[in-house]
Amino acid sequence: MAVDYELAGDLKIGQVGIANLRIRSLDVPRLVEEMRGRVQRAPKLFARAAVVLDFGGLTQAPDVDTARQLIDGLRDAGVLPVALAYGTSEIERLSEQLGLPLLAKFRASYERAGDAEPVEAPAPKPRAKPEPARAEPAPTTPAQQAPTAPGLIHSTPVRSGQQVYAANRDLSVLANIGAGAEVMADGSIHIYGPLRGRALAGAQGWGQARIFCREFHAELVAIAGHYKVLEDIPKELRGKAVQIWLDGEELKIAALD
């Protein structure tokens, strides 16, 4: 079942594959649990991933004790905070207190990607988790088995800061996916509107998953943990209808005829 809500932290991938966690709400337990969920759903992509902490979305920088609590929590969740994104003089002092470097170039790249206007979303409501689909035993590990549950259809736009996840199934999105939004599926993903955010297929490691997109402007695409960011994608494919698949260990992107 889809989970669609405003996140406390927006996760993006920069030019060198370093994740940027822009803090929108300084709720440490919530940020840690969100990251733990990402790692559990896509361990090949996020487990022990280097993360830059970006406090630019807050009205003021956190104190050093709160920042240390967040760093320790994120490490416990499975990622490795390695730096702070540059910002105010307070951020610079905080980086010195924490013993972490500032990455100015990364933040500049993040801002060029363009954040969508903030969207107010209702608080997440508990939803019943569907029972896992039964599958015949196979010689592959469970994380590599093909999803067998009926596909999930999402018909409304996915806005900045929102996430849609199709567990144990394919995902079809009938509307646009905005910058800063994320769609994820254990199976394949079909996108019938513009893709400006992130799309992650085969999230549990199924390498036969594919991504089909009618209008391609993605910040990041990934299949079974193998990903490309916008800077890695040929310019002639941007705005085109494409399909994305894995060929061995290489992520391939080609225009659809």
C-alpha positions, -999 to +999 in steps of 0.1 A: +000+000+000+013+035-009+027+057+018+023+093+007+033+120+032+054+151+039+089+140+049+109+156+077+140+154+055+145+155+017+171+130+004+189+138-029+219+124-046+247+147-058+271+147-086+295+122-070+267+099-056+267+114-021+233+117-006+222+151+006+197+151+035+181+185+037+166+189+071+130+203+070+120+195+106+145+190+134+127+160+148+156+136+154+136+104+160+115+110+130+145+117+107+162+086+120+132+064+114+127+078+079+163+070+070+161+036+086+131+029+064+150+039+033+179+017+042+156-013+048+137-008+016+167-002-006+198-015+012+219-017-020+214+020-026+215+035+009+232+010+033+264+027+045+258+055+021+278+088+026+254+116+036+258+153+037+236+171+063+220+203+050+204+225+077+195+252+051+158+243+054+157+254+091+152+289+105+183+284+126+211+259+130+208+232+156+229+232+187+259+209+187+243+183+211+212+180+189+234+177+158+254+149+175+223+131+184+212+132+148+245+120+135+246+091+159+210+082+151+217+083+113+247+060+118+226+036+138+200+037+110+227+026+085+241+056+068+273+076+073+271+114+078+304+128+063+299+165+060+276+196+063+263+216+034+276+252+036+253+279+048+255+305+075+283+314+099+265+293+125+267+262+102+304+269+098+309+270+136+288+238+139+310+220+114+341+229+134+325+217+167+315+184+150+348+179+132+330+176+099+339+194+066+317+219+047+308+210+011+300+243-007+300+228-042+275+201-033+250+226-019+253+247-051+245+217-072+216+209-049+201+244-053+205+243-091+183+212-093+155+235-082+132+228-052+095+228-059+073+251-039+065+237-004+034+216-003+014+212+028+004+176+033-017+159+059+000+140+087+006+103+079-023+081+088-017+045+099-026+021+072-029-016+073+001-033+058-008-059+031+002-094+037+032-104+017+024-122-016+031-159-016+057-170-041+070-204-051+105-213-037+133-202-060+170-207-059+175-169-056+174-150-023+140-134-013+154-099-021+160-110-057+126-127-063+102-111-088+073-093-071+040-112-074+014-089-058-010-069-081+004-036-093-003-004-075-018+025-095-012+061-082-033+086-101-024+119-084+007+141-087+036+132-064+048+165-050+081+177-035+088+160-002+063+132-009+070+095-014+050+066-029+062+031-023+048-001-039+059-030-017+062-064-034+047-051-066+050-029-097+040+008-095+022+028-122+021+066-117-005+083-140+005+119-131+037+139-128+065+134-102+078+167-090+114+177-082+122+165-047+095+137-048+103+100-047+086+069-061+099+034-052+088-001-060+100-036-054+090-043-090+090-022-121+078+015-124+057+029-152+054+067-153+029+084-176+037+120-167+069+139-164+095+125-140+114+153-123+121+136-090+135+102-081+124+067-093+139+036-076+127+002-090+138-033-078+142-018-043+147-051-027+173-062-052+153-076-081+176-069-111+150-076-138+129-046-128+126-017-153+115+019-153+094+033-182+089+070-184+070+092-209+089+124-201+123+120-185+139+148-163+148+126-133+171+137-105+179+101-099+169+067-112+179+033-097+174-004-103+184-029-076+208-003-061+225+007-093+218+044-100+224+073-122+219+110-113+209+138-137+245+147-144+253+112-156+224+111-182+230+121-218+213+154-226+197+140-257+175+117-235+162+145-213+125+152-219+122+120-240+102+088-234+128+063-221+132+029-206+158+020-180+171-015-172+201-033-158+226-050-181+248-070-158+261-043-134+255-014-157+224+008-157+212+015-192+189+042-205+175+043-240+148+063-258+115+045-266+106+045-303 
